[in-house]
Amino acid sequence: MSTYTDIGVEKVGHVGTIEIRRPPLNFFDISLINQIADALDEFDRDIEIRSSVLSAQGKAFCAGANFGDPARQEQEAREAEKKGDPADNLGPINHLYLQAVRIFRAKKPIVAAVQGAAIGGGLGLAVSADFRVTCPEARFSANFTKLGFHPGFGLTTTLPELIGKNNAELMFYTSRRVTGEEAVKWGLANVLVPQDQVKAGAMKLAAEIAECSPLGLLSTRATMRAGLADRVMAATNHELAEQTRLRATEDFKEGVKATEERRTANFKGR
């Protein structure tokens, strides 16, 4: 296995494991999403691995991007520059989404162990997996509109396909936090266990998948997810344009500030 700075990567039998190690909230940036995509590429090349588990240290699965961190933009700009991509002029969010699409192009089933909050882009990361094992304490939220922002990470495509258009609209328009129990009822999560058993539950499901024929798994998953990565890419192109437009508004600045201060935002519509 390669050396990673923000994730732990292991192989347990026929299951590959990725653990996000940025506790307590596990905010992501281009580097983290790139590392996850690289690990999944590595799993795809390993004939012994048939499924994988994506988990996280700390109290949150992934709280998305840390918009309140003044160093974040500078760091992501440096990451984008290091990638040397011809799309550099489109900015760091574009680079993050390019890496996100790589996750959707992974060939083997992924089980996400969601032991805490999966917020914003963190929800997008959880939804990129085939299945989610969670607990009553977990919270799932597409909180973009509460930030004065537009959904991203391909959620405008993936979330309606998973829980239905109207439930996705409810999550987008209210920015509400959905509990683990509600997530299972909606089909947003597949298995509900006590919080201290979430990773073990995810490993159990991944191991059950890994008992099946590796060629059969690859073939069936390719059929079931046919075109998904391309749909996500098309969605992120539109999401990026809307996020770029809204990022420049007063409401976005107020939304971020209100979230940091844990108060209701005073939006002005400009």
C-alpha positions, 0 to 999 in steps of 0.5 A: 500500500502507498503512504498517505498523510490524511487517511489510513489504508489497510487490507483485511482479507478481501476487504480494503479499508480507508479511514479518514484521519482528520478528527474531530470533524474530518473537513475535506479539501482537494488533497483528502479527496485525491487520497481517497480516490488514489486508494480506491484506484489501488484497490481496483488494481489489487485482485485480492480486494473485492469490496471496501469500507470508508470510515472516519476517526472522530465524532463526525464522518465528514463535515464537508468543507471548512468555509470558515477557515481563512487558510482554506482557499490559499491551501486549495489554490496551492493544491490546484496549482500542484496538480498542473491541470489544464483546467487550473483557471477554473479554480480549486472547487473544480479540482476537488470535483474532478477528484470526486468524480474519480471516486465515482469511477471506482470499480468495486463496491464501497460501504461507508461507516457513518458514525457521526455527522455527514454534512454538505460535501461530507454527505456527498462523500457518504452518498458516493458509496454503494451502502451506508451503515449508520447509527441513531446519533448520526446526522445527514444534512445537505446544508448548502442553502443555510450557507447561502450556497448551492448543493455540490459534490454531485448531490443534485444527481446522486441524492434524488436517485437514492431517496427520491426527488421530493425527499431530496428537495426537502433536504436541500430546501430546509438544510435540515439534519436527518437522523440515522433512523430517518436515513434508514427509513428513507433509504439514505442508509442501509443498516442501523447499529449502535454507534460503537458498532458502526465500523464493525457493521460496515466491515461485516457488510463488506465481507458479505459482499466479498464472499461473492465472485469478484468477476460477478461483482465487477460486472454487476456493479458496472451495470448497476452504476452505468453512466453514474460517474458521467452524470455526476461530472455533468452535475458538478459542472453545473453545481460549480457554476452556481457555487461560484456565482453564489460565493460572491454574494453577501448572503454566502458570507452571512451564511458562513458567519451565522453557521460559525456563530450558531445562529439564524442567518439574516439573509438579504437576498443579495 
